[in-house]
Amino acid sequence: MGGTSVVLHPHAKERAAERGATVDEVVAAITQGESFPARLGRTGFRRNFPFGGLWGGQRYANKQVEAYAVEESGRWIVITVLVKFF
């Protein structure tokens, strides 16, 4: 993905924060994770991260960050973010 930049839409920043992902993790999911086709012409990206903490009162070793984005003018615009803990 070389020099492709990543921009988070304000909605994606809010969702990332409330769902337990940092902006750095979202960027890493896009630049270093696996990509897959998503609905509405979007591209999904996912990457697993060590977590080792509590989320929702449960302890989890890892979390998976999924970012859904569109490519526009040579950069990825992140639309929303999902986080799964396991």
The 8 nearest C-alpha neighbors of each residue, nearest first, counted from 0:
[[1, 3, 30, 2, 31, 29, 4, 74],
 [0, 2, 3, 30, 4, 31, 73, 74],
 [1, 3, 4, 0, 74, 73, 30, 5],
 [2, 4, 74, 1, 0, 73, 5, 75],
 [5, 3, 74, 2, 75, 6, 73, 76],
 [4, 6, 75, 74, 76, 26, 7, 3],
 [5, 7, 76, 77, 75, 8, 4, 74],
 [8, 6, 77, 11, 76, 12, 9, 5],
 [7, 9, 11, 10, 78, 77, 12, 6],
 [10, 8, 12, 11, 7, 13, 78, 14],
 [11, 9, 13, 8, 12, 14, 79, 78],
 [10, 12, 79, 14, 8, 78, 9, 13],
 [13, 11, 9, 15, 10, 14, 7, 16],
 [14, 12, 10, 16, 11, 15, 17, 9],
 [15, 13, 11, 17, 16, 12, 18, 80],
 [14, 16, 20, 12, 18, 80, 13, 17],
 [17, 15, 13, 19, 14, 18, 20, 12],
 [16, 18, 14, 15, 19, 13, 20, 12],
 [19, 17, 15, 16, 14, 82, 20, 81],
 [18, 20, 16, 17, 15, 82, 21, 54],
 [21, 19, 15, 16, 18, 24, 22, 82],
 [20, 22, 24, 23, 15, 25, 16, 19],
 [21, 23, 25, 24, 26, 20, 12, 15],
 [24, 22, 26, 21, 25, 27, 20, 28],
 [25, 23, 27, 21, 22, 26, 28, 20],
 [24, 26, 28, 22, 27, 23, 66, 21],
 [25, 27, 23, 29, 28, 24, 30, 22],
 [28, 26, 24, 30, 31, 29, 25, 23],
 [29, 27, 32, 46, 25, 45, 26, 31],
 [28, 30, 26, 27, 44, 32, 31, 25],
 [29, 31, 27, 28, 26, 32, 0, 1],
 [32, 30, 27, 28, 29, 33, 46, 26],
 [33, 31, 28, 46, 45, 29, 44, 30],
 [32, 34, 45, 44, 46, 35, 31, 28],
 [35, 33, 44, 43, 32, 45, 42, 36],
 [34, 36, 43, 42, 44, 37, 33, 45],
 [37, 35, 42, 43, 41, 38, 34, 40],
 [38, 36, 42, 41, 43, 40, 35, 39],
 [37, 39, 40, 41, 36, 42, 43, 67],
 [38, 40, 41, 37, 42, 36, 69, 68],
 [41, 39, 38, 37, 42, 69, 36, 68],
 [42, 40, 37, 69, 39, 68, 38, 67],
 [41, 43, 36, 37, 68, 67, 35, 69],
 [42, 44, 67, 35, 34, 37, 66, 36],
 [43, 45, 34, 66, 65, 29, 33, 28],
 [46, 44, 65, 28, 32, 64, 33, 66],
 [45, 47, 32, 28, 64, 63, 33, 48],
 [48, 46, 63, 62, 64, 61, 49, 45],
 [47, 49, 62, 61, 63, 50, 46, 64],
 [48, 50, 61, 60, 51, 62, 47, 63],
 [51, 49, 61, 60, 52, 62, 48, 59],
 [52, 50, 60, 59, 49, 61, 58, 53],
 [51, 53, 58, 50, 59, 54, 60, 57],
 [54, 52, 58, 57, 56, 59, 55, 51],
 [53, 55, 56, 57, 58, 52, 59, 84],
 [56, 54, 57, 53, 58, 84, 59, 52],
 [55, 57, 54, 53, 58, 52, 59, 84],
 [58, 56, 53, 54, 55, 59, 52, 84],
 [57, 59, 53, 52, 54, 56, 60, 51],
 [60, 58, 85, 51, 61, 52, 84, 53],
 [59, 61, 51, 50, 49, 85, 52, 58],
 [62, 60, 50, 49, 85, 59, 48, 84],
 [61, 63, 84, 48, 83, 47, 50, 85],
 [62, 64, 47, 83, 82, 46, 48, 84],
 [63, 65, 82, 45, 46, 81, 47, 62],
 [66, 64, 45, 81, 44, 80, 82, 63],
 [65, 67, 80, 44, 43, 79, 25, 68],
 [68, 66, 43, 79, 78, 42, 77, 80],
 [67, 69, 77, 76, 78, 42, 41, 75],
 [70, 68, 41, 76, 75, 42, 71, 77],
 [71, 69, 75, 74, 76, 73, 68, 72],
 [70, 72, 74, 73, 75, 69, 76, 68],
 [73, 71, 74, 70, 75, 76, 3, 4],
 [74, 72, 71, 3, 70, 75, 4, 2],
 [75, 73, 4, 3, 71, 70, 72, 5],
 [74, 76, 70, 5, 69, 68, 6, 77],
 [75, 77, 6, 68, 69, 7, 5, 70],
 [78, 76, 68, 7, 67, 8, 79, 6],
 [79, 77, 68, 11, 67, 8, 76, 10],
 [80, 78, 11, 67, 77, 66, 14, 10],
 [79, 81, 66, 15, 65, 11, 14, 67],
 [82, 80, 65, 64, 66, 18, 83, 79],
 [83, 81, 64, 63, 18, 65, 84, 19],
 [84, 82, 63, 62, 85, 64, 81, 65],
 [83, 85, 62, 61, 59, 63, 82, 54],
 [84, 59, 61, 62, 60, 83, 63, 58]]
